[in-house]
Amino acid sequence: MAISSLQLESAEYGPIWNMAITAYLIVHNEASVIERCLRSISSFVDEICIVDSGSDDGTVEIARRFGAHVKIDRLLADRAGRLRDFSAARNAVLKMATGRWVLSIDADEVFHVAQPPELRELLGKVGLSAIEMRIQSGGVSWFLPRLFLRKPWTRWHERVHEWVEIRGKTIPTDCAMIENLPCKIGKESAAHRDLRLCNWQLRENPDNLRAVFYLARALRHLGRYRDALPYYSRYWRESDFTAGRYSVAISAAICRLIVHDFEGSRRWAMRAYRLDSQLAEACCILGDANVGLGRLDLAVGWFKRAKSKTLPTGKNHLYVDRSSYHEYPLARLQWISELLLRSAVN
């Protein structure tokens, strides 16, 4: 929905008649999902630009039906069709954009705009460089700057889990959100991708703590829990990013819990809890760790504490697991109650 004919002139807003938006994607064999994505953005953006690294499944044809400008560059991927460098691909498609604002979205994502006029109005705010939107993936959500001004310095960095350079003010909004609905059939999994490219990044720069973080996460998702722990420990020691440290402490606690190191899990979860006692994730893990240690009384206390927490809505938390704020602790409390009842009967 465009409101380009409207001009708001004030100290807070500038003219918004030049608010053209370019959506851009990097793709490879996304025929199963790309139509869903393009349909979700087509009524909001003014231009769609796509760089394809050599699809052979009809992806390009679908994109062109939506009027997308498509560039094919097979050199961006290896022989297996796997991207070598996500930032290089994103920077290539960014060069195609003509809109003043750009929307970064992936083929397996869907764009939801709850309030189109309000979102368009935000684009006219004086001094605003980017809008951070909620990314929803399963029961986990986080905020990222996905809609931003196209400037001479606008570039992406890092081979994987890339980040875009933004200078100036950013604000979060719930006017719109992006839902991740991945389909990895016949494709490299996200964990294997991270394992491949994070190792590559660490060979290039051993001090890259973002690569350490995502390598640890990849190892955890691949079930290599003990292998992940040294990387989590390193990030905890060397990083001063509070949200990252909280996420690492939670993840390390989960790894310890899965390998039945309940005391180690408890220690890591307490680190997370001390960083932010208002969040529920650490409380749930402390409950489970105490179940493993045979302290059901303490477990009940932690699950009740988790259930009392309020789901955070701001952008200051790296990841939020919605189930930890009601559904999971409630189920665990019910399980403990039934367990104690059976024990009393026997």
Rosetta silent file (secondary structure, phi, psi, omega in degrees, C-alpha in Angstrom):
SEQUENCE: MAISSLQLESAEYGPIWNMAITAYLIVHNEASVIERCLRSISSFVDEICIVDSGSDDGTVEIARRFGAHVKIDRLLADRAGRLRDFSAARNAVLKMATGRWVLSIDADEVFHVAQPPELRELLGKVGLSAIEMRIQSGGVSWFLPRLFLRKPWTRWHERVHEWVEIRGKTIPTDCAMIENLPCKIGKESAAHRDLRLCNWQLRENPDNLRAVFYLARALRHLGRYRDALPYYSRYWRESDFTAGRYSVAISAAICRLIVHDFEGSRRWAMRAYRLDSQLAEACCILGDANVGLGRLDLAVGWFKRAKSKTLPTGKNHLYVDRSSYHEYPLARLQWISELLLRSAVN
SCORE:     score description
SCORE:     0.000 S_00000001
   1 L     0.000  118.473 -178.235    0.000    0.000    0.000 S_00000001
   2 L  -100.551  143.941  174.241    1.651    3.259   -1.108 S_00000001
   3 L  -127.973   39.173 -173.511    0.897    6.685    0.332 S_00000001
   4 L   -64.806  -19.403  179.206    3.396    8.528   -1.851 S_00000001
   5 L   -77.278  -15.104 -178.000    0.931   11.338   -2.525 S_00000001
   6 L   -88.552  136.158  175.730    0.913   12.237    1.156 S_00000001
   7 L  -126.276  126.484  177.562    3.575   14.610    2.492 S_00000001
   8 L  -110.131  117.704 -179.548    4.114   15.156    6.188 S_00000001
   9 L  -114.921  113.488  177.657    6.257   18.207    6.960 S_00000001
  10 L  -162.415 -178.196  177.688    7.277   18.664   10.590 S_00000001
  11 L   -66.761  -28.816 -176.290   10.275   18.468   12.889 S_00000001
  12 L   -89.525  -34.815 -175.461    9.700   14.726   13.217 S_00000001
  13 E  -117.816  145.071  171.955    8.774   13.842    9.630 S_00000001
  14 L  -105.525 -177.424  177.583   10.204   14.844    6.295 S_00000001
  15 L   -64.819  135.628 -177.204    8.565   14.522    2.890 S_00000001
  16 L  -111.787   20.630 -179.880    7.746   10.898    2.190 S_00000001
  17 L   -72.512  -19.509  179.785    7.025   11.192   -1.520 S_00000001
  18 L  -109.729   61.649 -175.516   10.379    9.545   -2.325 S_00000001
  19 L  -113.000   32.583 -179.472    9.928    6.383   -0.280 S_00000001
  20 L   -57.940  138.028 -177.602   10.356    3.754   -3.019 S_00000001
  21 E  -117.968  130.152  172.913   11.185    0.347   -1.535 S_00000001
  22 E  -107.036  125.342  170.252   13.259   -2.365   -3.198 S_00000001
  23 E   -93.929  138.336  179.388   12.989   -5.920   -1.868 S_00000001
  24 E  -136.302  145.621 -175.401   15.992   -8.058   -2.633 S_00000001
  25 E  -136.802  151.430  166.201   16.732  -11.774   -2.348 S_00000001
  26 E  -113.703  132.608 -170.777   19.558  -14.215   -2.988 S_00000001
  27 E  -138.851  156.391  170.002   18.280  -17.591   -4.181 S_00000001
  28 L  -156.713  112.743  179.293   19.228  -21.085   -5.317 S_00000001
  29 L    50.956   62.821 -178.716   16.569  -23.687   -6.134 S_00000001
  30 L  -114.082   25.331 -175.558   13.769  -22.069   -4.139 S_00000001
  31 L   -59.116  -28.700 -177.108   10.858  -23.011   -6.422 S_00000001
  32 L   -74.244  -17.521 -174.427    9.010  -24.677   -3.544 S_00000001
  33 L  -129.354  -20.111 -167.994    8.859  -21.485   -1.441 S_00000001
  34 H   -67.097  -32.321  179.446    9.661  -18.365   -3.455 S_00000001
  35 H   -62.388  -40.926  177.714    6.146  -17.731   -4.784 S_00000001
  36 H   -58.999  -43.342  179.315    4.837  -17.575   -1.213 S_00000001
  37 H   -65.125  -50.870 -176.203    7.513  -15.022   -0.344 S_00000001
  38 H   -64.172  -35.108  177.533    7.040  -12.848   -3.427 S_00000001
  39 H   -64.416  -34.475 -177.464    3.282  -12.825   -2.997 S_00000001
  40 H   -72.611  -24.149 -177.256    3.731  -11.535    0.569 S_00000001
  41 H  -104.563  -16.537 -168.097    5.862   -8.557   -0.501 S_00000001
  42 L   -61.715  -30.863 -177.810    4.467   -7.680   -3.919 S_00000001
  43 L   -85.773   -7.794 -176.922    1.761   -5.293   -2.696 S_00000001
  44 L  -106.764  -37.616 -175.483    4.130   -3.376   -0.400 S_00000001
  45 L   -93.238  162.203 -178.801    7.391   -2.935   -2.315 S_00000001
  46 L   -99.927  -15.124 -176.171    7.983   -1.012   -5.537 S_00000001
  47 E  -155.176  144.345  175.800   10.748   -3.211   -6.947 S_00000001
  48 E  -124.445  124.453  178.386   12.051   -6.768   -6.508 S_00000001
  49 E  -120.217  136.896 -175.053   15.691   -7.595   -7.271 S_00000001
  50 E  -137.004  134.929  167.533   17.099  -11.123   -7.183 S_00000001
  51 E  -110.072  124.410 -179.156   20.515  -12.691   -7.598 S_00000001
  52 E  -110.869  132.254 -176.243   20.338  -16.397   -8.442 S_00000001
  53 L   -93.725   19.040  174.543   23.425  -18.580   -8.070 S_00000001
  54 L   118.409   42.337 -179.786   22.375  -21.129  -10.688 S_00000001
  55 L   -65.844  148.380  176.142   18.920  -22.560   -9.988 S_00000001
  56 L  -131.360   24.353 -174.820   17.644  -25.350  -12.222 S_00000001
  57 L  -121.104   13.686 -179.933   14.180  -25.874  -10.690 S_00000001
  58 L    96.014    2.117 -179.845   12.090  -23.018  -12.070 S_00000001
  59 H   -56.044  -47.776 -176.211   12.989  -20.457   -9.413 S_00000001
  60 H   -63.613  -41.563 -179.576   13.968  -17.828  -11.978 S_00000001
  61 H   -62.727  -41.630  178.704   10.812  -18.301  -14.029 S_00000001
  62 H   -63.630  -44.400 -179.191    8.607  -17.853  -10.954 S_00000001
  63 H   -60.296  -42.151 -178.114   10.513  -14.723   -9.941 S_00000001
  64 H   -69.238  -27.243  175.519   10.129  -13.164  -13.381 S_00000001
  65 H   -63.387  -26.736  178.338    6.370  -13.793  -13.306 S_00000001
  66 L   -90.132    7.245  178.477    6.290  -11.404  -10.354 S_00000001
  67 L    80.515   16.012 -178.182    8.188   -8.788  -12.346 S_00000001
  68 L   -72.889  145.443  170.331   11.464   -9.303  -10.503 S_00000001
  69 E   -85.351  120.942 -173.204   14.760   -8.162  -11.968 S_00000001
  70 E  -119.537  131.427  172.903   16.915  -11.292  -11.946 S_00000001
  71 E  -118.772  131.256  179.410   20.679  -11.644  -12.331 S_00000001
  72 E  -104.284  125.068 -179.681   22.230  -15.126  -12.561 S_00000001
  73 L  -138.151   95.626 -177.462   25.777  -15.533  -11.193 S_00000001
  74 H   -71.296  -16.856 -178.767   26.934  -19.149  -10.855 S_00000001
  75 H   -72.738  -12.288  178.911   30.340  -18.079   -9.511 S_00000001
  76 H   -73.136  -18.966 -175.055   28.750  -17.212   -6.168 S_00000001
  77 E  -118.481  161.554  174.896   28.241  -20.923   -5.374 S_00000001
  78 L   -84.404 -174.301 -175.802   30.422  -24.029   -5.370 S_00000001
  79 L   -64.236  -23.834  178.683   29.795  -27.068   -7.584 S_00000001
  80 L   -86.663    2.407  179.779   27.186  -28.352   -5.135 S_00000001
  81 L    83.179   11.427 -178.627   25.259  -25.085   -5.418 S_00000001
  82 L   -90.550  132.131  178.881   26.230  -23.937   -1.917 S_00000001
  83 E   -61.777  139.486  177.361   26.955  -20.246   -1.468 S_00000001
  84 L   -85.748  -29.244 -172.250   30.584  -19.453   -0.677 S_00000001
  85 L  -157.229  107.655 -176.796   29.880  -16.051    0.863 S_00000001
  86 H   -66.989  -34.841  178.927   26.429  -14.742    1.763 S_00000001
  87 H   -66.016  -41.123  178.527   27.638  -11.147    2.080 S_00000001
  88 H   -59.319  -41.480  179.174   29.147  -11.207   -1.419 S_00000001
  89 H   -67.392  -43.132 -179.562   25.810  -12.421   -2.781 S_00000001
  90 H   -67.157  -38.418  178.122   23.792   -9.829   -0.859 S_00000001
  91 H   -66.513  -32.575  178.313   26.123   -7.021   -1.926 S_00000001
  92 H   -65.424  -43.960 -178.984   25.760   -8.148   -5.546 S_00000001
  93 H   -75.805  -29.120  177.867   21.969   -7.908   -5.450 S_00000001
  94 H   -61.325  -32.805  178.737   22.101   -4.676   -3.435 S_00000001
  95 L   -64.824  -22.503 -179.442   23.856   -3.056   -6.409 S_00000001
  96 L   -80.213  -20.124 -172.125   20.752   -3.755   -8.504 S_00000001
  97 L   -69.531  143.923  175.319   18.411   -1.852   -6.161 S_00000001
  98 L  -118.570  -12.986 -179.169   17.079    1.574   -7.107 S_00000001
  99 L   -69.798  152.470  176.421   14.738    2.215   -4.164 S_00000001
 100 L   -68.474  -36.979  176.346   15.648    4.648   -1.432 S_00000001
 101 E  -108.133  149.121  178.228   14.727    1.983    1.121 S_00000001
 102 E  -128.193  139.370  178.065   15.606   -1.695    0.803 S_00000001
 103 E  -110.436  118.245  178.187   13.913   -4.716    2.346 S_00000001
 104 E   -93.211  121.381 -178.396   16.143   -7.736    2.900 S_00000001
 105 L  -146.325  150.513  178.896   14.173  -10.987    2.844 S_00000001
 106 L  -101.050  158.506 -176.097   14.904  -14.647    2.107 S_00000001
 107 L   -62.436  -28.374 -178.928   12.939  -16.900   -0.208 S_00000001
 108 L   -94.713   19.622  177.377   11.750  -19.091    2.664 S_00000001
 109 E  -114.187  158.456  178.546   10.387  -16.122    4.617 S_00000001
 110 E  -126.702  134.050 -177.632    6.993  -14.428    4.538 S_00000001
 111 E   -95.483  123.136  178.833    6.444  -10.720    5.095 S_00000001
 112 E  -115.389  121.900  177.164    3.463   -9.770    7.272 S_00000001
 113 E  -112.076  109.210 -179.470    2.397   -6.127    7.482 S_00000001
 114 L   -76.925  -34.963 -175.497   -0.161   -5.523   10.214 S_00000001
 115 L  -137.352   81.430 -177.278   -0.321   -1.750    9.667 S_00000001
 116 H   -56.271  -45.649 -179.846    0.879   -0.686    6.189 S_00000001
 117 H   -60.992  -40.363 -179.149    0.194    3.083    6.611 S_00000001
 118 H   -65.267  -39.074  179.192    2.040    3.183    9.934 S_00000001
 119 H   -67.356  -43.727  176.785    5.031    1.349    8.463 S_00000001
 120 H   -61.023  -38.553 -179.391    5.128    3.671    5.441 S_00000001
 121 H   -63.346  -36.842  178.380    4.875    6.641    7.789 S_00000001
 122 H   -59.186  -33.393 -177.167    7.925    5.421    9.708 S_00000001
 123 L   -64.715  -17.146  179.518    9.953    5.643    6.519 S_00000001
 124 L   -93.771    2.499 -179.528    9.510    9.415    6.571 S_00000001
 125 E   -66.026  129.352  179.837   10.998    9.927   10.015 S_00000001
 126 L   -65.621  130.953  176.114   13.858   12.415    9.868 S_00000001
 127 L    84.252   -2.298 -179.359   17.192   10.843   10.751 S_00000001
 128 E   -81.738  131.111 -178.937   15.942    7.266   10.703 S_00000001
 129 E  -106.774  -26.771 -176.877   18.337    4.820    9.009 S_00000001
 130 E  -157.398  153.552  175.691   16.743    1.422    9.640 S_00000001
 131 E  -116.656  125.961  178.982   13.666   -0.336   10.976 S_00000001
 132 E   -92.981  127.127 -179.205   14.111   -3.453   13.068 S_00000001
 133 E  -114.952  151.178  176.797   11.422   -6.072   12.587 S_00000001
 134 E   -70.034  131.080  173.034   10.579   -9.147   14.574 S_00000001
 135 E  -104.108  122.682 -178.439   11.798  -12.362   12.973 S_00000001
 136 E  -111.072  122.915  178.352    9.640  -15.328   13.977 S_00000001
 137 E  -135.052  104.532 -174.342   10.942  -18.871   13.530 S_00000001
 138 L    63.634 -129.065  179.740    8.900  -21.568   15.226 S_00000001
 139 L   -94.701    8.337 -176.732    8.565  -20.583   18.858 S_00000001
 140 E  -112.434  141.394  178.425   11.638  -18.336   18.825 S_00000001
 141 E  -140.060  157.079  177.194   11.744  -14.666   17.851 S_00000001
 142 E  -159.203  168.852  179.940   14.273  -11.844   17.665 S_00000001
 143 E  -108.279  139.446  175.547   14.647   -8.380   16.093 S_00000001
 144 E  -141.604  148.983  174.980   16.830   -7.509   13.087 S_00000001
 145 E   -77.275  102.313 -177.701   17.191   -4.418   10.870 S_00000001
 146 E  -108.637  -13.665  179.160   15.611   -5.694    7.654 S_00000001
 147 E  -124.191  114.610 -173.038   14.322   -2.419    6.195 S_00000001
 148 E  -147.917  158.676  178.124   16.983    0.263    5.816 S_00000001
 149 E   -66.332  140.479  175.295   18.087    3.257    3.798 S_00000001
 150 L   -88.782  112.799 -177.739   20.319    2.526    0.818 S_00000001
 151 L  -122.857  165.748  179.399   23.470    4.577    1.313 S_00000001
 152 L   -57.754  -29.238 -178.497   26.945    4.557   -0.319 S_00000001
 153 L   -92.578    1.300 -177.502   28.320    2.691    2.718 S_00000001
 154 L   -69.129  107.259  179.999   25.494    0.124    2.879 S_00000001
 155 L  -144.202  153.633  175.757   27.310   -3.180    2.685 S_00000001
 156 E   -96.287  149.451 -178.510   27.020   -6.672    4.137 S_00000001
 157 E  -131.599  151.111  178.295   29.853   -8.310    6.103 S_00000001
 158 L    86.225  144.984 -179.616   30.784  -11.912    7.048 S_00000001
 159 L   -68.118  -34.792 -178.213   30.474  -15.106    5.009 S_00000001
 160 L  -146.103  155.918 -170.957   27.509  -16.371    7.024 S_00000001
 161 L    50.179   49.130 -174.681   25.180  -14.837    9.618 S_00000001
 162 L   -68.009  155.895  178.064   26.063  -11.691    7.795 S_00000001
 163 E  -132.043  148.243 -176.161   25.309   -8.222    9.097 S_00000001
 164 E  -100.412  140.020  179.812   24.636   -4.998    7.241 S_00000001
 165 L   -78.391  120.924 -179.550   26.464   -1.765    7.975 S_00000001
 166 L  -129.164  130.652  177.423   24.017    0.889    9.176 S_00000001
 167 L  -117.160  122.429 -179.704   24.935    4.360   10.346 S_00000001
 168 L   120.056 -169.424 -172.511   22.346    6.340   12.233 S_00000001
 169 E   -76.845  137.419  172.024   19.184    5.738   14.207 S_00000001
 170 E  -124.296  147.606  177.117   17.319    2.428   14.145 S_00000001
 171 E  -135.832  146.165  174.938   13.961    1.704   15.762 S_00000001
 172 E   -85.670  154.183  177.122   12.023   -1.532   16.367 S_00000001
 173 E  -147.168  151.533  171.400    8.437   -1.903   15.228 S_00000001
 174 E  -108.663   12.124  175.285    5.606   -4.392   15.420 S_00000001
 175 E   -63.352  -27.553 -178.663    3.881   -2.829   12.391 S_00000001
 176 E  -147.085  156.872  176.953    5.421   -5.670   10.384 S_00000001
 177 E  -146.538  162.556  177.042    7.179   -8.949   10.975 S_00000001
 178 E  -120.040  126.046 -179.707    8.981  -11.613    8.977 S_00000001
 179 E  -103.995  125.776  178.552    8.107  -15.267    9.483 S_00000001
 180 E   -89.627  120.625 -179.007   10.728  -17.892    8.689 S_00000001
 181 L  -128.227   72.014 -170.292    9.185  -21.033    7.157 S_00000001
 182 L   -68.724  147.651  172.480   12.203  -23.041    5.993 S_00000001
 183 L  -133.000  105.072 -173.276   12.097  -25.938    3.553 S_00000001
 184 L  -105.043   17.834 -179.731   15.449  -27.753    3.431 S_00000001
 185 L   -62.451  122.264  179.215   14.412  -30.785    1.398 S_00000001
 186 L    74.728   11.010 -177.181   17.314  -31.713   -0.854 S_00000001
 187 L  -124.857  163.744  175.644   19.374  -28.785    0.418 S_00000001
 188 L   -64.295  133.692  179.428   22.228  -28.230    2.841 S_00000001
 189 L   -70.561  158.673  178.435   20.899  -27.815    6.377 S_00000001
 190 H   -60.713  -37.955 -179.151   21.448  -24.533    8.201 S_00000001
 191 H   -67.208  -43.423  178.150   23.657  -26.311   10.741 S_00000001
 192 H   -66.612  -36.681  175.341   25.885  -27.885    8.079 S_00000001
 193 H   -60.416  -47.552 -179.370   26.069  -24.533    6.289 S_00000001
 194 H   -64.329  -39.764  178.649   27.169  -22.810    9.502 S_00000001
 195 H   -59.723  -44.615 -178.716   29.699  -25.533   10.240 S_00000001
 196 H   -66.143  -49.571 -171.972   31.216  -25.123    6.774 S_00000001
 197 H   -84.519  -29.916  176.271   31.308  -21.335    6.642 S_00000001
 198 H   -69.261  -38.708  174.434   32.048  -20.545   10.304 S_00000001
 199 H   -61.617  -39.559  177.282   35.102  -22.805   10.174 S_00000001
 200 H   -61.460  -45.974  179.747   36.111  -20.929    7.017 S_00000001
 201 H   -62.342  -39.258 -179.242   35.676  -17.583    8.788 S_00000001
 202 H   -71.343  -27.816  172.674   37.749  -18.709   11.769 S_00000001
 203 H   -67.807  -37.229  178.453   40.558  -19.787    9.458 S_00000001
 204 H   -73.054  -38.818 -177.470   40.475  -16.282    7.974 S_00000001
 205 L  -146.367   94.781 -176.927   40.147  -14.545   11.349 S_00000001
 206 L   -61.441  -15.749 -177.855   40.612  -16.668   14.512 S_00000001
 207 L   -94.355    9.869 -177.832   39.338  -13.768   16.661 S_00000001
 208 L   -77.648   98.182 -175.685   35.902  -13.651   15.025 S_00000001
 209 H   -72.661  -25.898  174.010   33.609  -14.215   18.012 S_00000001
 210 H   -62.207  -41.441  178.452   30.446  -14.172   15.874 S_00000001
 211 H   -65.664  -37.519  176.538   31.850  -17.183   14.043 S_00000001
 212 H   -60.333  -46.016 -178.981   32.635  -18.828   17.400 S_00000001
 213 H   -59.092  -50.908 -174.071   29.037  -18.244   18.525 S_00000001
 214 H   -77.130  -24.981  173.468   27.432  -19.681   15.399 S_00000001
 215 H   -67.303  -43.377  176.945   29.889  -22.567   15.122 S_00000001
 216 H   -59.678  -43.531 -179.796   28.953  -23.616   18.657 S_00000001
 217 H   -64.183  -39.082  178.412   25.279  -23.367   17.761 S_00000001
 218 H   -63.100  -44.012  179.770   25.792  -25.470   14.617 S_00000001
 219 H   -62.271  -39.945  178.079   27.562  -28.188   16.593 S_00000001
 220 H   -63.723  -45.025 -178.704   24.715  -28.219   19.140 S_00000001
 221 H   -67.302  -22.483  177.034   22.071  -28.495   16.430 S_00000001
 222 L   -89.044    4.730  178.326   24.015  -31.382   14.899 S_00000001
 223 L    81.524   11.284 -179.880   23.951  -33.235   18.231 S_00000001
 224 L   -96.772   67.382 -169.683   27.667  -32.685   18.904 S_00000001
 225 H   -65.351  -43.769 -179.497   27.021  -31.299   22.368 S_00000001
 226 H   -68.623  -32.993  177.979   30.437  -31.914   23.907 S_00000001
 227 H   -68.289  -30.327 -178.131   32.178  -30.453   20.849 S_00000001
 228 H   -73.065  -29.630 -170.609   30.101  -27.288   21.170 S_00000001
 229 H   -59.876  -42.018  178.595   31.006  -26.611   24.811 S_00000001
 230 H   -60.921  -34.046  179.248   34.587  -25.295   24.301 S_00000001
 231 H   -71.895  -38.680  175.276   33.274  -22.741   21.796 S_00000001
 232 H   -63.217  -41.884  179.760   30.513  -21.642   24.174 S_00000001
 233 H   -63.554  -40.228  179.722   33.094  -21.300   26.956 S_00000001
 234 H   -64.481  -44.194  179.643   35.369  -19.239   24.733 S_00000001
 235 H   -61.949  -42.493  179.602   32.570  -16.872   23.754 S_00000001
 236 H   -59.758  -41.767 -178.483   31.578  -16.481   27.398 S_00000001
 237 H   -69.599  -38.852 -166.038   35.168  -15.604   28.362 S_00000001
 238 H  -103.120  -18.018 -176.565   35.932  -13.197   25.521 S_00000001
 239 L   -94.688  145.871  174.117   32.666  -11.453   24.613 S_00000001
 240 L  -112.089   13.703  179.550   31.165   -8.461   26.399 S_00000001
 241 L   -85.453  108.050 -170.685   27.863   -8.605   24.482 S_00000001
 242 H   -59.758  -45.527 -178.617   25.303   -9.291   27.201 S_00000001
 243 H   -63.643  -37.952  177.495   22.561  -10.725   24.971 S_00000001
 244 H   -66.746  -40.414  179.289   25.096  -13.032   23.307 S_00000001
 245 H   -65.220  -38.859  177.367   26.467  -14.160   26.666 S_00000001
 246 H   -61.934  -47.735 -179.521   22.936  -14.929   27.895 S_00000001
 247 H   -61.183  -39.905  179.313   22.222  -17.009   24.794 S_00000001
 248 H   -65.620  -42.758  179.947   25.560  -18.833   25.150 S_00000001
 249 H   -63.275  -41.799  177.162   24.927  -19.617   28.820 S_00000001
 250 H   -61.912  -46.329 -176.943   21.477  -20.998   27.978 S_00000001
 251 H   -65.168  -42.624  178.112   22.859  -23.077   25.106 S_00000001
 252 H   -64.437  -37.700  177.461   25.746  -24.475   27.148 S_00000001
 253 H   -63.145  -39.092  178.275   23.282  -25.354   29.932 S_00000001
 254 H   -65.479  -43.361  178.428   21.144  -27.242   27.401 S_00000001
 255 H   -59.154  -46.772  179.373   24.186  -29.148   26.113 S_00000001
 256 H   -62.661  -38.416 -179.791   25.144  -30.139   29.663 S_00000001
 257 H   -63.666  -43.535 -176.857   21.561  -31.143   30.404 S_00000001
 258 H   -65.131  -35.241  179.998   21.344  -33.395   27.342 S_00000001
 259 L   -89.728   12.479  175.525   24.561  -35.262   28.256 S_00000001
 260 L    66.023   26.882  169.153   23.224  -35.644   31.834 S_00000001
 261 L   -92.682   79.015 -170.170   25.772  -33.322   33.425 S_00000001
 262 H   -69.864  -35.575  177.984   23.064  -31.850   35.612 S_00000001
 263 H   -68.325  -41.115  176.180   25.362  -29.936   37.950 S_00000001
 264 H   -63.235  -39.097  177.161   27.182  -28.392   34.981 S_00000001
 265 H   -63.095  -42.702  179.140   23.833  -27.483   33.454 S_00000001
 266 H   -61.097  -41.914 -178.282   22.738  -25.866   36.692 S_00000001
 267 H   -64.572  -44.452 -179.904   25.920  -23.757   36.845 S_00000001
 268 H   -66.501  -40.329  179.857   25.548  -22.489   33.275 S_00000001
 269 H   -65.725  -34.266  176.721   21.839  -21.754   33.750 S_00000001
 270 H   -66.568  -34.228  175.239   22.619  -19.774   36.909 S_00000001
 271 H   -60.430  -44.582  179.000   25.047  -17.670   34.873 S_00000001
 272 H   -63.827  -43.474 -177.563   22.213  -16.852   32.493 S_00000001
 273 H   -63.229  -39.028  179.173   19.810  -16.145   35.340 S_00000001
 274 H   -68.397  -28.901  176.889   22.246  -13.742   36.985 S_00000001
 275 H   -69.564  -39.983 -179.450   22.630  -11.878   33.679 S_00000001
 276 L  -153.577   97.193 -176.203   18.860  -11.374   33.354 S_00000001
 277 L   -78.412   -4.270 -179.815   16.553  -12.670   36.049 S_00000001
 278 L   -86.183   -8.846 -178.273   13.470  -11.353   34.213 S_00000001
 279 L   -96.066  153.779 -172.089   13.677  -14.013   31.506 S_00000001
 280 L   -95.145  -21.199 -173.667   12.139  -17.484   31.804 S_00000001
 281 H   -57.360  -46.522 -179.173   14.498  -19.651   29.730 S_00000001
 282 H   -63.707  -37.239  179.467   17.109  -19.999   32.490 S_00000001
 283 H   -61.670  -41.000  179.649   14.408  -20.777   35.060 S_00000001
 284 H   -64.183  -42.560 -179.726   13.148  -23.687   32.942 S_00000001
 285 H   -68.091  -38.641  175.948   16.620  -25.162   32.571 S_00000001
 286 H   -61.920  -36.357  174.916   17.266  -24.739   36.291 S_00000001
 287 H   -62.235  -47.926 -178.842   14.037  -26.639   36.870 S_00000001
 288 H   -66.453  -38.782  178.619   15.141  -29.489   34.595 S_00000001
 289 H   -62.497  -40.374  179.233   18.656  -29.576   36.049 S_00000001
 290 H   -71.138  -30.071  171.497   17.223  -29.922   39.542 S_00000001
 291 H   -60.952  -46.159  179.061   14.930  -32.717   38.337 S_00000001
 292 H   -62.683  -31.765  179.189   18.064  -34.499   37.140 S_00000001
 293 L   -84.376   -0.571  179.102   19.737  -33.875   40.501 S_00000001
 294 L    81.610   12.493 -179.671   16.730  -35.345   42.309 S_00000001
 295 L  -102.951   74.833 -177.801   15.684  -32.016   43.845 S_00000001
 296 H   -64.971  -29.669  178.476   12.044  -31.885   42.833 S_00000001
 297 H   -62.943  -44.731  178.026   11.309  -29.266   45.494 S_00000001
 298 H   -69.531  -36.689  179.259   13.779  -26.854   43.895 S_00000001
 299 H   -60.297  -44.631  179.382   12.571  -27.790   40.421 S_00000001
 300 H   -58.410  -41.980  179.474    8.995  -26.837   41.323 S_00000001
 301 H   -61.757  -42.439 -179.261   10.197  -23.444   42.533 S_00000001
 302 H   -70.621  -38.579  178.357   12.070  -22.726   39.305 S_00000001
 303 H   -67.185  -37.776  176.433    9.197  -23.820   37.061 S_00000001
 304 H   -64.471  -38.625  178.613    6.782  -21.631   39.029 S_00000001
 305 H   -64.593  -41.197  178.401    9.218  -18.760   38.658 S_00000001
 306 H   -61.027  -43.232 -177.166    9.392  -19.332   34.906 S_00000001
 307 H   -65.527  -23.030 -178.458    5.594  -19.339   34.647 S_00000001
 308 H   -84.571  -10.187 -176.193    5.451  -15.975   36.429 S_00000001
 309 L   -76.945  150.730  178.361    7.707  -14.217   33.903 S_00000001
 310 L   -95.121  133.148  179.687    6.317  -11.870   31.268 S_00000001
 311 L   -61.526  122.008 -179.067    7.141  -12.569   27.644 S_00000001
 312 L   -70.146  145.804 -178.966    9.553   -9.808   26.537 S_00000001
 313 L  -116.690  -10.327 -177.465    8.501   -7.712   23.577 S_00000001
 314 L   -81.702 -176.084 -175.598   11.547   -5.493   23.043 S_00000001
 315 L   -98.911    4.123 -170.684   14.596   -6.007   20.858 S_00000001
 316 L   -82.223    1.179 -178.990   17.165   -6.325   23.658 S_00000001
 317 L  -115.452  131.810 -173.025   17.076  -10.117   23.774 S_00000001
 318 L   -63.247  -49.770  177.226   18.894  -12.165   21.157 S_00000001
 319 L  -138.978  144.322  176.633   16.383  -15.020   21.098 S_00000001
 320 E  -126.066  124.454  177.522   13.151  -15.555   23.003 S_00000001
 321 E   -96.752  104.222 -174.305   11.633  -19.028   23.444 S_00000001
 322 H   -59.198  -34.434 -175.755    7.911  -18.404   23.872 S_00000001
 323 H   -64.918  -22.890 -177.723    7.189  -21.854   25.294 S_00000001
 324 H   -70.954  -14.565 -173.150    9.385  -21.104   28.335 S_00000001
 325 H   -94.591   -5.887  175.630    6.958  -18.434   29.541 S_00000001
 326 L  -162.991  -59.974 -170.880    3.919  -20.619   30.118 S_00000001
 327 H   -59.075  -51.488 -174.861    3.482  -23.833   28.124 S_00000001
 328 H   -68.708  -51.836 -179.886    6.702  -25.641   29.089 S_00000001
 329 H   -61.260  -33.485  178.458    6.879  -24.840   32.836 S_00000001
 330 H   -64.524  -43.614  179.107    3.170  -25.626   33.170 S_00000001
 331 H   -64.211  -39.359 -179.892    3.673  -29.045   31.547 S_00000001
 332 H   -69.316  -38.207  177.152    6.681  -29.772   33.773 S_00000001
 333 H   -64.251  -39.715  177.559    4.802  -28.782   36.928 S_00000001
 334 H   -65.031  -41.122  179.255    1.968  -31.105   35.946 S_00000001
 335 H   -62.432  -43.949  179.552    4.463  -33.930   35.274 S_00000001
 336 H   -64.509  -40.839  179.417    6.087  -33.462   38.696 S_00000001
 337 H   -61.141  -44.167  179.293    2.675  -33.384   40.387 S_00000001
 338 H   -67.213  -38.134  178.428    1.666  -36.650   38.718 S_00000001
 339 H   -62.178  -45.522 -179.394    5.043  -38.206   39.558 S_00000001
 340 H   -66.540  -36.144  179.022    4.699  -37.289   43.245 S_00000001
 341 H   -64.445  -43.842  178.906    1.101  -38.563   43.284 S_00000001
 342 H   -63.796  -39.039  179.908    2.159  -41.949   41.856 S_00000001
 343 H   -64.529  -38.999  179.962    4.973  -42.161   44.394 S_00000001
 344 H   -66.772  -38.221  179.721    2.562  -41.453   47.249 S_00000001
 345 H   -66.729  -41.025 -179.214    0.155  -44.152   46.024 S_00000001
 346 L   -74.714    0.000    0.000    2.932  -46.722   45.748 S_00000001
